[in-house]
Amino acid sequence: MSQQTQQTTLRDSAAMRWTALLLLALAMFCSYIFMDILSPIKDLMQETRGWDSTAFGTMQGSEVFLNVFAFFLIFAGIILDKMGVRFTAVLSAAVMLVGACIKWYAVSDAFTGSALEAWFTDNLNYIPLFDELGVSPFYGGMPASAKFAACGFMLFGCGCEMAGITVSRGIVKWFKGREMALAMGSEMALARLGVATCMIFSPYFARLGGEVSVSRSVAFGVVLMCIALIMTVVYFFMDRTLDAQTGEAEEKDDPFKVSDLGKILTDSGFWLVALLCVLYYSAIFPFQKYAVNMLQCNLTLTPPDADSFWAGPSVTIVQYVIMLVVAAAGFASNFQKRAAAHYTLLAVSIASLIVYCYMGYMRQSAESIFAVFPLLAVLITPILGSYVDHKGKAATMLILGSLLLIACHLTFAFVLPAFKDSPIGGIAIAYLTILVLGASFSLVPASLWPSVPKLVDAKVIGSAYALIFWIQNIGLWLFPLLIGKVLDATNPDVTDPTQFDYTAPLVMLASLGVAALVLGFVLKAVDRRRGLGLEEPNIK
C-alpha cells in the first residue's frame, strides 16, 4: 500500500516536480529583476529625480538594512522553521510586493508635490544612534523620493531574503533523493537571467514612447512581483496536496540557536568562509548597481538614427529572445549524453552569443552590453559544480575566482578608459571583461558553498549558514553606499551622470578581490594543515 501511495504522489511525477520548481524559480526570477530595476537607469534617476550618487547608493544599500541591523534574516529562518515552506513562500512574495509598491509610488509623479513628500523632506534627516554610528539608511538633504523608496526597498529586501532560503528548502523537499543538484542549478540559472532581463527592459520601459518616465520601469517590476505572488499561491496548493498524499508534516530547517554562536564563532574555518563570502559578493552585487553607468562613462556610445531598426522598440524584444537562446542552449548542452547533441547545442549558444553582442554594439546601449554578465555563468556553472563533485580543487577554484575578479575590476578601472575613443575596441573589451567577471562569479557558488559542511561541525551547519548570510548582507548594505560616496567625493564638480570617473570605486572593489585572494591562500594552507578535504572531490 505504501509503495502504491508513493507512486501516486506529486513528487513522484517528474512533470509535477519540475512544475513546482518552475513556480519557485519564476518567483525568484521576478525578484531578481526588481532587485536591480533602477540600476540601468541611474543616469535618469539623477536627471529626473535629483538623486546624486550618494542618494542612489544609500537607497540601493537599504535593501538589506533590516536584515542586518534588525536581524530579520534570523527571524526569516525562524518563520520558515515554525510555519513551513508554503506559508513562508506566500508571505515572502506578499512582503516583496508591498515593498515594491511603496518604491514605485516613491518615484512616481504622484509622489512629487504630495504631503508625503513634504513629510519625508522634513523628517528622517537625523536618526539617533544610527547617525552616530554612521549606519543610518537616511541622511540630511537626501531627496524625499529616495528616502521613501529606501523604506519600500527595505521591506522588499526582507521578503527577498526570506524567499531565498524558502526556495532552497522547497527544492530539497521536492527533489530529495532525485535530481536535486540539477534542480538547484536550474533555479540559480533562471534567477540570474533576471539580472540580464532587468538590464534590457528597465531602460526600455523608462524611455517607451519617447518620453522618459522612471516610474514605468518600477511599475514593470511591480507587475512581475504580482506574478511572483501568483506563482507562490499556486505552489501553496501543490505543496499542500503533496503533504496530504504523503501524510507527512512539512520538513523544516533547524532553527538558529543562540547557544550555537560560541561554537561557530571560535571556528577559524567558519571565519575564513564568512569573510571570503562577504568580500567576494561585495565586489559583485554592489557593482551590478553601478555597472551600466560605469560603461556609459567609459565608452563612446553614439545613439543610432531615430528611424532605424536599432533605435526602435522591436530590437529589444529580438535581442532578449536571442539572449534566452544563448542561456537555454548553453545550459542544456551540459546535460546531453550524446556528444553530437552536446556540441550542437554549444555551437548554437556560442553563435547566438555572437549575434547578441553584435546587436548590443549596433544599439550602442550600455544596458544591453552589461546584460551578457550572467550568460557565461549560466553556461559553466553546471560544469564547475560537476568538476568540484568529481575532481575537487574547491580552494584552488576560489583563488582562481579572486584572481579573475581583481583582473576584471582593474581592467574596468584602467584599460577600458584608455579605449574610450575606440568605438569597437572599447565595446569588445567591455564584453570580454563582463563575460569573464560572470565566469568568476560562477566559481564561488560552485566551490564555496559545498565547502561549508567540511569546515563546520555538522550539528551547527544551519546556524553557520544563517550567520554567513547575515555577514554577507553587511557587505551588500555597506558597499553600494560606499561606492556612491566615493563617486561623489572623487567627482565633486561633475553634473553630467555619464561623465563620472569610476577609477576610485573600481580600485576599491579590486582591493576586495585582493583580500579574498589572500584569504584563499590561507584557506588552502588551513586545509592542508587540518586535512579538511577542500581539495578532495565531494563524490568519492
ZAMARZA-965047 format. One record per residue (C-alpha): x, y, z; residue in one letter. Coordinates in steps of 0.05 Angstrom, whole numbers, plus 32768, in hexadecimal, padded with zeros to 4 digits. Example, Ala and Ser with C-alpha at 12.3 -4.5 7.8 and 13.67 -1.06 7.14 Angstrom:
<nodes>
80F67FA6809CA;81117FEB808FS;
</nodes>
This chain:
<nodes>
800080008000M;803880308012S;805A80217FCFQ;801A80307FAAQ;801280717FD1T;805980857FC0Q;804D807A7F76Q;801080A77F76T;802D80E47F9AT;803C81247F74L;8085811E7F88R;808C80DC7F61D;807580FE7F21S;80AF811F7EFDA;807F81507EDDA;806281657F21M;80A7816A7F42R;80C181987F0BW;808081BF7F0BT;808A81CD7F55A;80D281E17F47L;80BC820F7F0EL;808A82327F3BL;80BF82407F70L;80F482527F3DA;80C682837F19L;80B882A67F5BA;810382AF7F66M;810D82C47F1DF;80DA82FC7F28C;80FB83117F69S;814083157F49Y;812483437F14I;810583727F47F;814483707F72M;816B83967F3DD;813283B97F1AI;815183FE7F22L;819A83E97F16S;819A83F27ECAP;817784367ECFI;81A384577F04K;81B084917ED4D;8165849C7ECBL;815A849C7F17M;818B84D67F1DQ;816C84FC7EE3E;812384F27EF6T;812484E97F42R;8164850D7F57G;818484CF7F75W;81D084D87F77D;81FD849C7F7FS;81FA84A07FCBT;81AE84A07FCBA;81AC84677F97F;81DE843D7FBEG;81BC84498001T;817984347FE4M;819783F67FC3Q;81BA83E18003G;817983E8802AS;816083A6800DE;8184837D8042V;818383B0807AF;814D838D80A4L;816D83498096N;81AE836380B4V;819A839380ECF;815683778100A;816E832F80F7F;8133832080CAF;815D82EC80A6L;815E82C380E6I;811382CE80F1F;810582B680AAA;8127827480BBG;80FC826E80F9I;80BC827D80D2I;80D08248809FL;80DD821680D6D;809C822380FAK;806C822E80C0M;808982038089G;809B820D8040V;8059821D801FR;804182518052F;808582738052T;808882738006A;804682988000V;805882C7803AL;809B82D9801AS;807A82E87FD7A;804583137FF9A;807A833A8020V;80A383457FE0M;8065835E7FBCL;805383917FF2V;809B83AA7FF3G;809B83AF7FA6A;805A83D77FA6C;807884097FD8I;80B684117FAEK;808C841C7F6FW;806384527F91Y;80A284747FAAA;80BD847E7F63V;807A848E7F43S;806184D37F30D;802984CB7F63A;805C84CE7F9CF;807985107F82T;8058854A7FA6G;8030851D7FD4S;802985258020A;805184E58027L;808B85048001E;80898540802FA;808A8512806CW;80C684EB8053F;80E9852B8041T;80E285468088D;80ED850480ADN;811E84CA80B1L;815884FA80A9N;817684E280EAY;816E849D8109I;8189849B8151P;81C18467815CL;81C084518113F;81DC849480FED;821184928134E;8226844D811DL;8225846280D4G;81F3842C80C0V;81B3845480B5S;818B84428077P;817B848C806EF;81A184CE8074Y;819385188076G;818585338030G;817484EF8013M;813C84F77FDFP;80F884E57FFCA;80EA84B57FC3S;812B84907FD3A;8119848B801DK;80D4846F800FF;80EF84407FD9A;81228428800DA;80E98417803DC;80C883ED8007G;810A83CD7FF3F;811883B9803CM;80D58395803EL;80E283757FFAF;8127835E8013G;8107833B804FC;80D883148021G;810F83057FEFC;813E82E78022E;810582BF803FM;80F482A67FF9A;813C82917FECG;814182628028I;80F98249801CT;810582377FD3V;8143820E7FE6S;811B81E9801AR;80E281DD7FEAG;811281BF7FB7I;812D818F7FECV;80E6817A7FFDK;80D2816A7FB6W;8114814F7F9BF;8134812A7FD6K;815080E97FBBG;814581007F74R;816481357F46E;817181667F7EM;81B481837F64A;8197818D7F1FL;815881AD7F3CA;818181DE7F66M;81AE81EF7F2BG;817181FA7EFFS;815182287F33E;819182507F3AM;819982567EEEA;815282707EE5L;815982A17F1FA;819982BD7F02R;817782C87EBFL;814C82FA7EE6G;818983287EE9V;819083287E9DA;814583317E95T;8147836D7EC3C;8181838D7E9CM;815C83867E5AI;811583997E6DF;811C83CD7EA4S;813884027E74P;810783EA7E3FY;80CB83FB7E6AF;80EA843B7E86A;80F184577E3FR;80B384377E20L;808E84657DF1G;80C784987DEFG;80B584B67E33E;80E184A57E6FV;80BC84897EACS;80E484627EE0V;80A4844E7F03S;809184237EC6R;80CE83F87ED2S;80BC83ED7F1BV;807483E07F07A;808D83A97EDAF;80B0838B7F16G;807083917F40V;8049836A7F0CV;807F83347F0FL;807983317F5BM;802E83267F52C;803F82EB7F25I;807082D27F5AA;803982D47F8EL;800B82AC7F60I;804282797F55M;804B826E7FA0T;7FFF82687FAAV;7FFC82317F76V;803882107F97Y;801482157FDAF;7FDC81E87FC1F;800C81B77F9EM;803581B17FDED;7FF781A78009R;7FDF81717FDAT;8022814E7FE0L;801F814E802CD;7FD881328029A;7FF080FA7FFCQ;802D80E78026T;800C80F3806AG;804D81148080E;8057815580A4A;808181898081E;80CB817F8086E;80E981BC80A8K;812F81D880B1D;815181D880F4D;8145821C8114P;817D824C8123F;81948241816BK;81B882758195V;81DD823D81B8S;81FE822B8176D;8221826E8172L;825C825C819DG;826C821C8178K;8266823F8134I;828A82808144L;82C7825C8160T;82CF82328121D;8305824E80F3S;82E7822A80B8G;82A5824E80C1F;82C7829280C1W;82EE82828082L;82AF826F805DV;828682A98078A;82BB82DD8067L;82C782BF8022L;827C82C18016C;8273830A802BV;82B183218005L;829F82FE7FC5Y;8255830E7FC3Y;826283567FD7S;828D835E7F99A;825683427F6CI;820F83557F81F;821D839E7F93P;824483A47F51F;8206838D7F2BQ;81E183CA7F44K;821483FA7F25Y;822E83D07EEAA;820183EF7EB4V;821384367EC9N;825C84227ECCM;8258840A7E84L;8234844A7E6FQ;826F84727E8DC;82A684477E6EN;828C84397E28L;827D84667DEDT;823684537DDCL;821584757DA0T;81C9846A7D9FP;81B1844D7D5DP;818484767D2FD;813F847E7D4EA;811C84607D11D;814A84237D0CS;813A83DB7D23F;817183E17D59W;814D841B7D7BA;810783FC7D77G;80E283D67DAEP;80E183947D89S;812D838A7D8DV;812783847DD8T;80F883487DD2I;812383277D9CV;8162832F7DC4Q;814183137E03Y;812982D57DDCV;817082CA7DC3I;818982D17E0AM;8159829A7E21L;8172826D7DE9V;81BA82797E01V;81A882667E48A;8179822C7E39A;81A6820A7E05A;81E582157E2FG;81C681FA7E6FF;81A581BF7E4CA;81E781AB7E2AS;820481967E6DN;81D1815E7E76F;81D4813D7E32Q;81F080F67E33K;81FC80F47DE8R;8239811C7DD0A;821581337D91A;81DB81517DB9A;820C81717DEBH;823681947DB6Y;81FB81A87D8CT;81DA81CC7DC6L;821D81EB7DDAL;822782047D93A;81E082217D92V;81EE82447DD4S;823182627DBEI;821582787D7BA;81D982987D9DS;820882BB7DCEL;822F82D97D94I;81EF82F27D74V;81D8830F7DB7Y;821A83347DBFC;8216834F7D78Y;81D083697D86M;81E7838A7DC6G;821F83AD7D9FY;81EE83C57D69M;81BE83DF7D9ER;81F884047DC1Q;81D583F37E03S;81FB83EC7E44A;81C183C67E63E;81C0838F7E2ES;820C838A7E30I;820C837C7E7BF;81D2834B7E73A;820383167E5BV;821D83127EA3F;81F682D37EB9P;81F882AF7E76L;823C828D7E7BL;822C827E7EC5A;81ED82597EAFV;821682307E7EL;8250821C7EACI;823082177EF2T;821A81CE7EE8P;826081BE7ECCI;828381DC7F08L;825381BB7F39G;825E81777F19S;82AA81827F1AY;82AA81907F65V;827D81547F70D;82AA81247F4AH;82F081447F4BK;82F181747F87G;832181B07F88K;82ED81DE7FAAA;832282097FCCA;834A82107F8BT;830A82267F67M;82FE825B7F9CL;834582767F90I;833982767F44L;82F6829A7F4EG;831982D07F77S;834F82DA7F42L;831A82E27F0CL;82F483127F37L;8331833E7F42I;8343833D7EF8A;82FD83507EE3C;82F5838C7F11H;833B83A67F01L;832B839E7EB7T;82EC83C87EC1F;831483FB7EE8A;835184057EBBF;834C83E07E79V;830483F07E64L;830C843C7E6BP;834B84397E3FA;831F841E7E07F;82E784517E10K;82F784707DCCD;82F5842C7DA9S;82AB841B7D9EP;82B983D37D8AI;82F583C57DB8G;82D383E27DF6G;829383B97DEDI;82BB837A7DDDA;82E483827E1DI;82A483907E45A;828283517E2BY;82BE83247E39L;82C983407E7FT;827F833A7E91I;827C82F27E79L;82BB82E07EA1V;829F83037EDFL;826082D97ED8G;828A829A7ED2A;82B182AC7F11S;826F82B67F35F;825E826D7F24S;829C82547F47L;8282826A7F8CV;823F82457F91P;825F82097F70A;829982057FA2S;8289822E7FE0L;824582177FF6W;825281CC7FEEP;829181D68019S;826B81F08056V;825881AB8071P;82A28198806FK;82B581D48099L;828081D680CFV;826381A280FED;8226818180DEA;81FE818E811EK;820181D98113V;820081DC80C7I;81BC81FE80C3G;81D0823380F5S;8213823D80D1A;81EF824A808FY;81C1827C80B1A;81FD82A280CDL;822282A1808BI;81E582BE8067F;81DF82F4809DW;822983078095I;822183068049Q;81E783378050N;821383688076I;823E836E8037G;82028374800AL;81E983AE8034W;822B83D1803CL;824B83D07FF7F;821383EE7FCCP;821584287FFDL;8261842D7FFCL;8264842B7FB0I;823384657FADG;8259848E7FE0K;829D84817FC0V;828084927F7CL;826584D57F94D;82A584E57FBBA;82D284D87F7FT;82A484FC7F4DN;8292853B7F74P;828485697F38D;826585357F09V;821B85417EFAT;821485157EBBD;820684CE7ED5P;822984B07E99T;826C84D27EA7Q;827F84B67EEBF;82C5849B7EF8D;82BB84547F14Y;830484467F21T;8302844C7F6EA;82C384217F79P;82DE83EB7F4AL;832283EA7F6DV;82FB83E37FAFM;82D683A77F93L;831783897F78A;8335838F7FBES;82FD83637FD7L;8314832F7FA4G;835C83367FBEV;8344832A8006A;831C82ED7FEDA;835982D37FC9L;838382D78009V;834C82B2802FL;8348827E7FF8G;8392826D8002F;8387826C804EV;834C823D8045L;8376820F8019K;83AC820E804EA;837A81FF8086V;835C81C8805BD;83A181A98051R;83B281AE809CR;836F819680B8R;835D81658080G;831981838074L;83138164802FG;830381A48008L;832F818E7FCEE;830F81497FCEE;82D181387FA4P;828D81377FC4N;827C80F67FA2I;82AE80BE7FB2K;
</nodes>
